[in-house]
């Protein structure tokens, strides 16, 4: 069979918004086809199909929604993780 999955990630050095990077990677059969990165600010295709899809996504509302994820998804979760780590150290 075929396998499609999405990996969402927040990488951070501190709980400050500038130190957080949000990424969303789309995979098909273990091959990354397209990725959104908050440091780039748009979708980037890694295969022929991914490049075509990135063009459409970057011209639609999807790219705006992903840009907001850094603050709405990552910032609140990073704050929880940092507080949890600090109380245990």
C-alpha positions in Angstrom: 0.0 0.0 0.0 0.8 3.6 -0.1 1.5 5.8 3.0 0.9 9.5 3.4 1.6 11.4 6.6 2.2 14.8 8.0 4.8 15.8 10.6 4.3 19.0 12.5 7.2 20.3 14.6 8.1 23.3 16.8 11.8 23.8 17.4 12.8 26.3 20.0 15.7 27.6 22.1 13.5 29.7 24.5 9.8 30.6 24.9 10.3 33.8 22.9 8.5 33.9 19.6 11.7 34.8 17.7 13.4 31.6 18.9 10.7 29.3 17.6 10.5 27.7 14.2 7.3 25.9 13.0 7.5 23.3 10.3 4.9 21.1 8.6 6.3 18.4 6.4 4.2 16.2 4.0 5.5 12.7 3.2 4.5 10.1 0.7 6.1 6.7 1.0 8.8 8.0 3.3 9.8 10.8 0.8 9.2 14.4 1.8 7.3 16.0 -1.0 6.5 19.5 0.5 7.3 21.5 3.6 6.2 24.7 5.2 8.8 26.5 7.4 8.0 29.6 9.4 11.6 30.8 8.8 11.1 30.7 5.0 7.4 31.8 5.3 6.1 29.6 2.5 5.7 26.1 1.2 8.7 24.6 -0.6 8.4 21.5 -2.8 11.0 18.8 -2.8 9.7 16.7 -5.7 8.1 17.5 -9.0 4.6 17.1 -7.5 5.6 19.0 -4.4 6.8 22.0 -6.4 3.5 22.2 -8.3 1.5 21.9 -5.0 3.7 24.5 -3.3 2.9 27.0 -6.0 -0.8 26.6 -5.4 -0.6 26.6 -1.7 1.6 29.7 -1.6 -1.0 31.6 -3.7 -4.0 30.6 -1.5 -5.2 31.0 2.1 -3.2 27.9 3.3 0.1 29.8 3.5 -1.5 32.5 5.7 -3.0 29.9 8.0 0.4 28.2 8.4 2.2 31.5 9.2 -0.2 32.0 12.1 0.5 28.5 13.5 3.9 29.6 14.9 2.1 31.8 17.3 -1.1 29.9 17.9 0.2 26.4 18.0 3.9 26.6 19.0 4.0 29.5 21.4 1.4 28.1 23.8 2.9 24.6 23.7 6.5 25.8 24.0 5.5 27.8 27.1 4.1 24.7 28.7 7.2 22.6 27.8 9.6 25.2 29.1 7.8 25.6 32.4 7.6 21.8 32.8 11.4 21.5 32.2 12.3 24.4 34.6 10.3 22.9 37.5 12.1 19.6 37.1 15.7 20.9 36.7 
